[in-house]
Amino acid sequence: MKYINHEELLKMEPQYRVQVINSLSGFKSANLIGTRDENNINNLAIFSSVFHLGASPALVGFISRPDSVDRHTLRNIQQIGQFTINQVNADFWQAAHQTSARYSDGECEFKQTGLTPHFIDNSDAPFVKESQLKYALKLNEIVPIRLNNTLLVIGEITDILCDKAAIKADGYIDIESLNTVMVSGLDSYHTSKRLSRLSYAKPGILPTKISLDGKS
């Protein structure tokens, strides 16, 4: 097993170090965040830092990198106060990756990648029509992380759109059935293969396998 100490880590070539560190956290969700600016120009960007914060209220967060350069997604959320999160699936993962290109302000990533904007009455932010699991959020809070000048953007879920067949009787959403894609490192995309669902863990009792509907 290779051992990398702190001094070696600091001496690594910057891009190599970025790849190493980004790979350590394992598989991450791949999501497209949809926004619209005050001039009604749609924006789309891929993020692998989206995470669950709580169910009541229904909060989701993501990390925005330092705003030393113009961050269109962050700016649009600050302007409009709304955004969408759209899970990437195996049908459009390459187009999703292309949204990470540094398009100039005013260029629409939907047009550049061939993805389709979709709107609902309750949200001014665009969804990705091709995504089979997506949700709209209103901005709740932006928390600065002073250690590296990133920002934790927190939104509250207002609307959910999901393939009905993927929602099971106990509320579990079978994202694997939607061909959901995940990311490792910066640029490696993967699909998943389920081992099993497991029963609720209790001290002294071994968990048992349960069905997709949550039944033993």
N, C-alpha and C positions, 0 to 999 in steps of 0.2 A: 504494500500500500504506500502510495506517495505521500510524503509529509511536507507541507508547505508552511513555513513559519511566517511570523508577522513581517519580518524584514524582507523575506523573499516576495511576499505579497506586495509590499510597497514598491519593490524594484521592478515588478512586471511591466511590460509594455502596456500602455493604457487600454488599448482595445482588447488585448488578450485578457487583462484583468477583468474588464467589463464582462466578457464572455464567461469566465470562471465564476464570478460572483453571481451573475444572473442565472447560472445553471444550478447553484446550490439549493435553491428553494424548491426544486422539483417541478412537477407539472403545474401550470397555471392556466386559469380560464382565459379564453380568447374572446374579447368582446369589442364590438364597434360602438363608440359613443357618438350619437348624433346630436348636433346642435344647429342653431340658426342664429345669425347675427342680426343686429338692429336694421340692416338693409335687406333682410329676408334672403340672404345667401346661405344655403345649406352647407354644413361642414360635417365631415366624417373622419374619425381617427381610431386606430386600433389600440387597445390597452390590454395589458396582461396583469394589471394591478387592482382589478375590481374585487371587492370582498364584502361579505355579509357583516353587518354591524349589529343588527337586532331585528326581531320580528314584530315587536309592539312598543313603539311605532316601527314600521317597516323601513329600516335604514340600510343603505348601501353606501360604501365609500370607495374611492379610488385615489391613487396618488398621481398628482401632476408634477412633472419635473420643474426645476427652477425656471422662473419666468424672466430669465436674463435675455431670452429672445422671445419674440411674439408667439404665444401659445394660443392658437385660434380657439381650441376647445374651451380652455379656461376663460378666455375673454368673453366668448359667447355666453357661457353659463353665467358669468358675472353680469352681463348685459340683460339677458332675458330671464334668468332664474329658473330655467327648465332644461332638461336633457333627456335623452333616451339611451338605454343600454340594450344592445342587440347581440345575442350569442352567435358566434360564428359556427357554421356547419361545413361539412365536407363538400358541399356544392359550390361554395364561393370563397374558400380560404385563401386562394391566391389573390383574388381581388381585394379581400380584406387586408392582406399583408401590404398591398400596394398603397393603401391609405397612409402608411407610415412615411411615404415620400414627402419631402419638404415642398409642397405646393405653395405658391405665393398667395398672399391675401387676396380674396376675391375669386380664386379658383375653387370650383365645387368638386370635391372628391367623388361624389355620386356620379357626376358626368365623366370624370377621368377614369373611373374603374368599371363603369357599366352597371353599378348597383342602382336600385330603384328606391327613391324616397316615398314614404307612405305616412299619411297624417290621420289623426283621429281628432274628434271635436275638442277633447279636453287638454290637448297639448299643442304648443306652438313649435315643438322640436320634432324633427323628422325621425321616423323609424326606418329601418332597412326592411323592405318588403320581403326579401329573400330569407330573412331570419325567421325561424320557427318558434323562437322563445325570446321575447323582448318586453321591456317595460319602460314606462315613463316615470320621471322623477322631478320633483321640485327641489330647488336648492335649499338646503337647511343651514349649512355652516361650512366655512372654509377655515381650516386650522393650519397655521404655519408650523412647519417642523424645522426648527432653527439649526439642527445638526447638519443638514445638507441643503437647506433652502428649498426643500420640496413643500408641497401643499397637500393636505388631506382634504379632499372635497367630499362632503357628506350630503346625500340626497335622500328624500323620503319618497318611497314608491307610491304613485297615485293610480297607475293603470298597468295591467298586465295583459299581454296577448300571447297565447300559447296553443299549440296543436292540442286539441281536446283529448286525443287518445293518449297523450303522454302524461296526463294528470291522473294519478291513481286514486283509489277509493279513500286512502288515508291522507291524501294531500301530497304524497311524494311525487315529484316530477321526474320522469324517466328521461333524463337528458341524453342518455346513450341512444335511445330510440330515435332521437332527432339528429343523429350523426354529428353531435357536437364535437368541436375541435378544441384541443388544448395546445399550449405552447410550452416548450422547455428552452432554456437559454433565451437568446434574442430572436432566433429565426427558424427553430425546428418545430414543425406542426405534427400533431398526433391525434388519432382517434383512440377510443378506449374499449376495453373488454371487461365487463363486470365479473367479479368473483362471486359476490352474493351480497344481499342485505343481511344485517345481523340484528337480533333482538336487542332491546334496551339493556345496557350493561348494569348488573347489580353485584355487589360484593359477594364472593363465595359461590356464585352461580355462573357456569360457563355459558356464553351467548350461543344461541341457536340460529340457524339459517331461517330466514323468513322470505315469503314470496314478494314479488314486486308490489303487491297490494298491501303488504304489511302483515300478512297472515302467517302463522307458524306452520 
